[in-house]
Amino acid sequence: MTKWHPARFTIGSTAAFAVGFVVWTLLLPTLDGLDALWPWEPPQQEHWLGQIGSAIAIVTTQSVVHVALLVIAFWAARRQLTGLAAALVLCVALTFGAAALARELIARERPGSPWDFLITQQGWSYPSSHLAAVMAGAIMVVVVVTVARRSPVTVLAARIGGAVLVAVVAADRLLMGAHHVSDVAGGILLGGLTASLACLVSDVHVPRGTAADGEGRRAAIVYNPTKVIDQTIFKDLVERRLAERGWEPPVWLSTTVDDAGRAMAEEALRGEPDLIMVAGGDGTVRVVCGALAGTDGTLAILPSGTGNLLAGNMGIPTDLDRALGIALDGRTGEIDVMCVRTPGRDDDHAVVMCGVGADAAVLNDTDEDLKRQIGVAAYVAAALNHIKVNPVSTKVTIDDGEPILAEASLTMVCNVSDLQAGLTLVPEASANDGILDVLVATPKNRMELTQLASAVITGGREPETLIRATARKVLIELESEQLYELDGDVIGKAARLDFEVLPGALSLRLPL
């Protein structure tokens, strides 16, 4: 398996930089001899060397470096590298805060310089905020290109470029008379500390070596090209992770407008791969899960959508690199699948839930472009148009028991507990209990609707307007055709929906 820098290595590097910075700071009063080793005086204002030095100082100032890191964080987040994005943002916050605090506490005067009128030479001298930012930035760029599995040449270039940049900025700060030698060293130590600490807290580690324990194994990847933001980065990362482990080059199967993934999953199965991965939104995941239900195929999810409902309920992270780790090293478990039958349609499947009524109307009104831009908030925007009660006569038959008759605004059949992270609809629901959980909401006015929503969101005492039941088979019959959704995809309208649980029908890679 891939040998990551273990947590103890990151802890060790963080501790080493921390001890180094603290000891260096305590020794500061004794370092005059070291500071005297820099023999050159700053150039005069009219000298060309000073002009170059001032330009370097401006483009490597703390604010410029931090903005660059935040841009990289945005880039990483858009490509599902959320762990990297978090580490980058945290690194910026730690570096800025730690440098500002240390400078105020130490309050060391700057050396005299003819360039002290520049904004890049204002404030206290120790530690150098330029060097702290550049050192932290150089480390984080190396982390990004390594974790993103860029080519060895790119990784080497990042390492050499980072080292050269730190050296150039250090020489520039000394040349311009902005800092003492000890200030520069303190900034380098502080930057190393904040970058290491950010990676440690965000659980981001750089891979070191590999063991080809997957030699000869094969994978097929079904992916939705509209959900994968940067296919080049995505494919490179997946292929390099597989190659590190000795896997053969994967088969790539792209979904189309006409087929959300069923034909691709069936094609993958015919190749008898050791693992099938799916990358896309909830719709793509649902269709592929349905195609693999009851087969020998093992599925791994690489979440790439807005909701990522099944992944969230199964504890699969949205971070692409971590999801790949589960795909390769996780355990294989069996989860239930819902078979859904409606008149005039082929059998369908769902792995999260089916909603009839209000939630399908909300999803139907959710703007796809807005959803891509602001995520879950787009659902809220659509929901504001449906804060009203539109009940329909509903008959829900649980197994072979007496039917539930109700004027329902919403009827749901659930296979998992959570609708979104932090929003639990059915606390006792499980994807591997062989049971479906049914909710029938019957509010008669806006006040009852508000009470019902509040009880669900807060987990408080449930009102009488919410009926719950469990079953292996569920039949929903409606007075008139209503919109219904499966796992967040609006399928259409139906007046009759027949559900049956398929216990343990899908083999899925899960966290250990």
TIMI-38757 format. One line per 5 residues: number of its first residue (from 1); their letters; for each residue z, y, x of C-alpha. Coordinates in nm, 3 decimals. Example, Ala and Ser with C-alpha at 12.3 -4.5 7.8 and 13.67 -1.06 7.14 Angstrom:
REM residues 2
1 = as = 0.780/-0.450/1.230  0.714/-0.106/1.367
END
This chain:
REM residues 512
1 = mtkwh = 0.000/0.000/0.000  -0.040/0.363/0.103  0.233/0.470/0.344  0.349/0.809/0.230  0.568/1.041/0.424
6 = parft = 0.887/0.905/0.268  1.139/1.140/0.117  1.358/1.099/0.422  1.079/1.236/0.644  1.044/1.544/0.424
11 = igsta = 1.421/1.579/0.416  1.426/1.544/0.793  1.160/1.809/0.850  1.331/2.043/0.604  1.665/1.988/0.775
16 = afavg = 1.512/2.039/1.120  1.356/2.371/1.022  1.678/2.477/0.846  1.895/2.398/1.147  1.643/2.561/1.378
21 = fvvwt = 1.634/2.880/1.173  2.012/2.903/1.134  2.080/2.835/1.503  1.807/3.076/1.610  1.952/3.345/1.383
26 = lllpt = 2.303/3.292/1.519  2.171/3.316/1.876  1.981/3.635/1.802  2.226/3.868/1.987  2.177/3.661/2.305
31 = ldgld = 1.796/3.659/2.303  1.727/3.996/2.466  1.600/3.818/2.775  1.350/3.624/2.567  1.233/3.940/2.393
36 = alwpw = 1.176/4.102/2.732  0.924/3.832/2.825  0.652/4.014/2.630  0.534/4.258/2.899  0.268/4.463/2.718
41 = eppqq = 0.316/4.795/2.546  0.143/4.857/2.211  -0.201/5.022/2.241  -0.237/5.386/2.146  -0.366/5.481/1.803
46 = ehwlg = -0.714/5.569/1.926  -0.756/5.244/2.120  -1.001/4.986/1.977  -0.750/4.705/2.032  -0.501/4.883/1.810
51 = qigsa = -0.762/4.922/1.537  -0.834/4.549/1.543  -0.463/4.471/1.548  -0.393/4.691/1.246  -0.676/4.525/1.054
56 = iaivt = -0.533/4.180/1.130  -0.190/4.299/1.019  -0.329/4.418/0.684  -0.525/4.102/0.597  -0.236/3.872/0.693
61 = tqsvv = 0.041/4.063/0.521  0.282/3.863/0.309  0.135/3.977/-0.023  -0.220/3.881/0.077  -0.115/3.534/0.193
66 = hvall = 0.092/3.476/-0.120  -0.191/3.578/-0.351  -0.418/3.335/-0.166  -0.165/3.054/-0.214  -0.135/3.132/-0.585
71 = viafw = -0.514/3.118/-0.619  -0.509/2.775/-0.453  -0.229/2.673/-0.691  -0.447/2.769/-0.988  -0.735/2.573/-0.836
76 = aarrq = -0.512/2.267/-0.794  -0.368/2.288/-1.145  -0.715/2.303/-1.299  -0.799/1.980/-1.117  -0.492/1.795/-1.245
81 = ltgla = -0.318/1.824/-0.907  -0.013/1.967/-1.079  0.233/1.854/-0.814  0.045/2.048/-0.549  0.025/2.351/-0.778
86 = aalvl = 0.401/2.344/-0.833  0.467/2.311/-0.460  0.243/2.609/-0.382  0.406/2.834/-0.641  0.753/2.732/-0.525
91 = cvalt = 0.655/2.791/-0.162  0.551/3.149/-0.245  0.877/3.216/-0.428  1.094/3.064/-0.155  0.914/3.239/0.130
96 = fgaaa = 0.924/3.580/-0.035  1.286/3.549/-0.143  1.420/3.395/0.178  1.244/3.647/0.403  1.366/3.943/0.197
101 = larel = 1.723/3.812/0.188  1.735/3.733/0.560  1.599/4.073/0.656  1.856/4.253/0.444  2.142/4.042/0.579
106 = iarer = 2.041/4.071/0.946  1.918/4.433/0.923  1.763/4.433/1.269  1.578/4.744/1.380  1.215/4.717/1.480
111 = pgspw = 1.106/4.792/1.837  0.950/5.134/1.891  0.575/5.152/1.836  0.306/5.420/1.793  0.195/5.219/1.487
116 = dflit = 0.525/5.239/1.301  0.364/5.460/1.036  0.168/5.159/0.906  0.295/4.995/0.588  0.273/4.660/0.769
121 = qqgws = 0.550/4.777/1.003  0.800/4.902/0.746  1.140/4.748/0.677  1.368/4.542/0.897  1.237/4.339/1.187
126 = ypssh = 1.395/3.992/1.158  1.248/3.757/1.059  0.879/3.845/1.064  0.759/3.821/0.704  0.400/3.802/0.830
131 = laavm = 0.478/3.491/1.032  0.691/3.335/0.759  0.406/3.372/0.507  0.131/3.262/0.746  0.327/2.961/0.874
136 = agaim = 0.414/2.849/0.521  0.056/2.908/0.408  -0.090/2.712/0.700  0.135/2.414/0.626  0.054/2.421/0.254
141 = vvvvv = -0.321/2.435/0.315  -0.294/2.124/0.533  -0.091/1.957/0.257  -0.354/2.050/-0.004  -0.658/1.920/0.185
146 = tvarr = -0.473/1.603/0.287  -0.333/1.515/-0.055  -0.668/1.602/-0.216  -0.823/1.349/0.025  -1.076/1.583/0.179
151 = spvtv = -1.276/1.453/0.472  -1.105/1.393/0.809  -1.311/1.679/0.954  -1.180/1.915/0.685  -0.821/1.806/0.745
156 = laari = -0.859/1.850/1.121  -1.018/2.193/1.070  -0.726/2.295/0.846  -0.473/2.188/1.107  -0.648/2.359/1.397
161 = ggavl = -0.730/2.667/1.190  -0.371/2.696/1.072  -0.233/2.669/1.425  -0.482/2.926/1.554  -0.403/3.165/1.269
166 = vavva = -0.029/3.143/1.335  -0.088/3.209/1.706  -0.320/3.504/1.636  -0.079/3.665/1.390  0.213/3.611/1.627
171 = adrll = 0.022/3.776/1.911  -0.085/4.059/1.681  0.270/4.135/1.566  0.384/4.151/1.928  0.080/4.349/2.041
176 = mgahh = 0.134/4.611/1.771  0.502/4.643/1.859  0.602/4.540/1.508  0.843/4.266/1.616  1.040/4.120/1.901
181 = vsdva = 0.952/3.772/2.028  1.263/3.635/1.856  1.152/3.790/1.523  0.822/3.606/1.545  0.992/3.275/1.626
186 = ggill = 1.235/3.327/1.338  0.947/3.389/1.098  0.773/3.069/1.208  1.091/2.866/1.157  1.152/3.022/0.816
191 = gglta = 0.794/2.955/0.703  0.823/2.593/0.810  1.151/2.565/0.620  1.021/2.711/0.293  0.701/2.503/0.297
196 = slacl = 0.890/2.180/0.370  1.151/2.257/0.106  0.884/2.336/-0.154  0.715/2.001/-0.088  1.048/1.818/-0.100
201 = vsdvh = 1.153/1.972/-0.431  0.806/1.919/-0.584  0.790/1.561/-0.455  0.464/1.623/-0.270  0.414/1.415/0.043
206 = vprgt = 0.129/1.381/0.288  -0.012/1.028/0.327  0.015/0.895/0.681  -0.142/0.551/0.706  -0.261/0.268/0.487
211 = aadge = -0.246/-0.106/0.451  -0.563/-0.256/0.306  -0.384/-0.481/0.058  -0.660/-0.442/-0.201  -0.940/-0.585/0.009
216 = grraa = -1.223/-0.715/-0.208  -1.080/-0.577/-0.531  -1.303/-0.380/-0.765  -1.245/-0.096/-1.010  -1.453/0.067/-1.282
221 = ivynp = -1.385/0.422/-1.398  -1.480/0.546/-1.745  -1.465/0.924/-1.742  -1.544/1.212/-1.974  -1.744/1.470/-1.774
226 = tkvid = -1.643/1.751/-2.011  -1.273/1.694/-1.936  -1.293/1.645/-1.559  -1.310/2.003/-1.429  -1.434/1.931/-1.077
231 = qtifk = -1.609/1.596/-1.060  -1.667/1.620/-0.685  -1.296/1.659/-0.606  -1.205/1.400/-0.870  -1.446/1.134/-0.748
236 = dlver = -1.369/1.196/-0.382  -0.996/1.160/-0.443  -1.033/0.839/-0.643  -1.282/0.683/-0.401  -1.079/0.772/-0.092
241 = rlaer = -0.757/0.641/-0.247  -0.931/0.313/-0.328  -1.098/0.291/0.013  -0.763/0.345/0.187  -0.640/0.033/0.016
246 = gwepp = -0.947/-0.174/0.096  -1.098/-0.168/-0.253  -1.474/-0.182/-0.291  -1.658/0.135/-0.404  -1.588/0.181/-0.777
251 = vwlst = -1.837/0.176/-1.062  -1.858/0.513/-1.239  -1.935/0.514/-1.611  -1.975/0.851/-1.782  -1.920/0.899/-2.154
256 = tvdda = -2.184/1.077/-2.360  -2.199/1.301/-2.664  -2.292/0.998/-2.875  -2.041/0.753/-2.727  -1.686/0.852/-2.637
261 = grama = -1.644/0.547/-2.416  -1.675/0.222/-2.607  -2.008/0.109/-2.459  -1.889/0.214/-2.114  -1.567/0.015/-2.147
266 = eealr = -1.761/-0.289/-2.265  -1.999/-0.253/-1.970  -1.702/-0.230/-1.737  -1.555/-0.548/-1.886  -1.877/-0.738/-1.827
271 = gepdl = -1.843/-0.664/-1.456  -1.497/-0.831/-1.456  -1.326/-0.566/-1.241  -0.967/-0.599/-1.129  -0.886/-0.263/-1.287
276 = imvag = -1.047/-0.026/-1.535  -0.947/0.340/-1.518  -1.007/0.598/-1.788  -1.015/0.972/-1.723  -1.048/1.203/-2.020
281 = gdgtv = -0.872/1.344/-2.321  -0.690/1.157/-2.595  -1.016/1.072/-2.770  -1.167/0.903/-2.466  -0.844/0.717/-2.396
286 = rvvcg = -0.822/0.598/-2.758  -1.178/0.464/-2.766  -1.144/0.283/-2.433  -0.808/0.136/-2.537  -0.968/0.009/-2.857
291 = alagt = -1.254/-0.151/-2.665  -1.011/-0.328/-2.428  -0.767/-0.441/-2.699  -0.738/-0.817/-2.704  -0.934/-0.862/-2.378
296 = dgtla = -0.834/-0.958/-2.025  -0.904/-0.607/-1.896  -0.623/-0.405/-1.737  -0.634/-0.031/-1.797  -0.498/0.262/-1.597
301 = ilpsg = -0.492/0.615/-1.737  -0.582/0.922/-1.530  -0.482/1.198/-1.777  -0.742/1.474/-1.796  -0.701/1.625/-2.142
306 = tgnll = -0.486/1.881/-2.320  -0.246/1.657/-2.510  -0.243/1.339/-2.299  -0.038/1.180/-2.576  -0.038/0.815/-2.468
311 = agnmg = 0.016/0.903/-2.102  0.309/1.128/-2.190  0.474/0.861/-2.404  0.428/0.598/-2.134  0.569/0.817/-1.856
316 = iptdl = 0.235/0.849/-1.676  0.225/1.188/-1.499  -0.055/1.435/-1.556  -0.083/1.486/-1.180  -0.399/1.302/-1.073
321 = dralg = -0.268/1.183/-0.738  0.053/1.046/-0.889  -0.136/0.884/-1.176  -0.354/0.711/-0.917  -0.038/0.588/-0.748
326 = ialdg = 0.068/0.423/-1.074  -0.281/0.279/-1.122  -0.264/0.111/-0.782  0.105/0.030/-0.748  0.251/0.039/-1.099
331 = rtgei = 0.354/-0.257/-1.307  0.130/-0.405/-1.576  0.278/-0.400/-1.924  0.149/-0.482/-2.270  0.144/-0.223/-2.547
336 = dvmcv = 0.059/-0.241/-2.915  -0.266/-0.114/-3.062  -0.327/-0.005/-3.422  -0.633/-0.139/-3.599  -0.752/0.112/-3.859
341 = rtpgr = -0.993/0.021/-4.138  -1.157/0.265/-4.377  -1.434/0.193/-4.630  -1.783/0.239/-4.493  -1.678/0.246/-4.127
346 = dddha = -1.642/-0.011/-3.851  -1.289/-0.105/-3.755  -1.130/0.168/-3.546  -0.826/0.174/-3.319  -0.546/0.408/-3.222
351 = vvmcg = -0.262/0.384/-2.972  -0.058/0.694/-3.057  -0.070/0.782/-3.427  -0.277/0.851/-3.735  -0.219/1.158/-3.948
356 = vgada = -0.351/1.220/-4.298  -0.337/1.569/-4.446  -0.190/1.878/-4.284  -0.197/1.775/-3.917  -0.561/1.664/-3.943
361 = avlnd = -0.644/2.001/-4.099  -0.472/2.180/-3.810  -0.660/1.974/-3.554  -0.985/2.029/-3.741  -0.937/2.406/-3.717
366 = tdedl = -0.834/2.406/-3.349  -1.092/2.587/-3.138  -1.205/2.361/-2.853  -1.282/2.652/-2.619  -0.941/2.803/-2.693
371 = krqig = -0.778/2.464/-2.634  -0.939/2.441/-2.291  -0.811/2.789/-2.205  -0.453/2.789/-2.340  -0.382/2.421/-2.406
376 = vaayv = -0.122/2.329/-2.667  -0.089/2.692/-2.779  -0.431/2.654/-2.942  -0.277/2.405/-3.187  -0.011/2.660/-3.276
381 = aaaln = -0.278/2.921/-3.345  -0.452/2.680/-3.583  -0.123/2.574/-3.744  -0.052/2.934/-3.847  -0.341/2.902/-4.090
386 = hikvn = -0.180/2.596/-4.253  0.174/2.714/-4.325  0.139/2.614/-4.685  0.194/2.309/-4.902  -0.108/2.119/-5.035
391 = pvstk = 0.033/1.790/-5.164  -0.188/1.505/-5.278  -0.091/1.200/-5.482  -0.031/0.927/-5.225  0.050/0.557/-5.247
396 = vtidd = 0.182/0.391/-4.931  0.223/0.014/-4.930  0.453/-0.120/-4.658  0.362/-0.481/-4.571  0.372/-0.658/-4.907
401 = gepil = 0.665/-0.461/-5.049  0.693/-0.210/-5.329  0.470/0.093/-5.266  0.597/0.443/-5.195  0.458/0.687/-5.452
406 = aeasl = 0.472/1.052/-5.350  0.308/1.391/-5.364  0.260/1.409/-4.988  0.137/1.694/-4.770  0.135/1.471/-4.465
411 = tmvcn = 0.141/1.097/-4.405  0.163/0.957/-4.053  0.152/0.609/-3.903  0.295/0.613/-3.550  0.286/0.374/-3.257
416 = vsdlq = 0.492/0.596/-3.022  0.779/0.839/-3.052  0.656/1.175/-2.921  0.388/1.405/-3.056  0.415/1.629/-2.749
421 = agltl = 0.659/1.656/-2.462  0.989/1.761/-2.616  0.872/1.703/-2.975  0.994/1.363/-3.092  0.880/1.254/-3.436
426 = vpeas = 1.011/0.898/-3.437  1.295/0.853/-3.183  1.316/0.478/-3.237  0.941/0.412/-3.211  0.809/0.208/-2.921
431 = andgi = 0.459/0.112/-2.817  0.566/-0.244/-2.744  0.788/-0.340/-3.038  0.513/-0.484/-3.259  0.606/-0.236/-3.534
436 = ldvlv = 0.438/0.069/-3.687  0.651/0.365/-3.796  0.555/0.551/-4.114  0.643/0.908/-4.211  0.569/1.059/-4.552
441 = atpkn = 0.638/1.434/-4.588  0.681/1.566/-4.942  0.783/1.935/-4.927  0.718/2.121/-5.253  0.735/2.477/-5.122
446 = rmelt = 0.744/2.677/-4.800  1.122/2.670/-4.779  1.129/2.291/-4.788  0.843/2.284/-4.538  1.041/2.509/-4.303
451 = qlasa = 1.353/2.291/-4.338  1.148/1.981/-4.268  0.983/2.129/-3.958  1.318/2.253/-3.828  1.479/1.910/-3.871
456 = vitgg = 1.196/1.738/-3.684  1.188/1.990/-3.398  1.564/2.012/-3.346  1.650/1.651/-3.430  1.890/1.768/-3.699
461 = repet = 1.978/1.613/-4.033  1.660/1.514/-4.210  1.594/1.644/-4.562  1.505/1.425/-4.858  1.148/1.549/-4.831
466 = lirat = 1.090/1.313/-4.536  1.052/0.941/-4.603  1.054/0.693/-4.315  0.965/0.324/-4.305  0.854/0.054/-4.060
471 = arkvl = 0.591/-0.214/-4.106  0.337/-0.442/-3.945  0.075/-0.354/-4.205  0.035/-0.024/-4.390  -0.204/0.070/-4.669
476 = ieles = -0.248/0.437/-4.760  -0.429/0.518/-5.085  -0.499/0.879/-5.181  -0.597/1.045/-5.506  -0.887/1.214/-5.329
481 = eqlye = -1.047/1.200/-4.987  -0.848/1.380/-4.718  -0.905/1.457/-4.352  -0.745/1.210/-4.113  -0.703/1.201/-3.737
486 = ldgdv = -0.652/0.927/-3.482  -0.469/1.018/-3.161  -0.560/1.384/-3.208  -0.928/1.329/-3.294  -1.034/1.424/-3.647
491 = igkaa = -1.245/1.129/-3.764  -1.345/1.247/-4.111  -1.230/1.207/-4.471  -1.106/0.897/-4.647  -0.917/0.801/-4.961
496 = rldfe = -0.804/0.461/-4.830  -0.677/0.366/-4.485  -0.560/0.019/-4.390  -0.348/-0.025/-4.075  -0.242/-0.335/-3.886
501 = vlpga = -0.051/-0.355/-3.559  -0.195/-0.572/-3.282  0.118/-0.657/-3.080  0.078/-0.642/-2.702  -0.300/-0.622/-2.733
506 = lslrl = -0.357/-0.389/-2.436  -0.262/-0.441/-2.071  -0.172/-0.102/-1.923  -0.054/0.012/-1.580  0.288/0.174/-1.616
511 = pl = 0.541/0.338/-1.382  0.773/0.098/-1.201
END
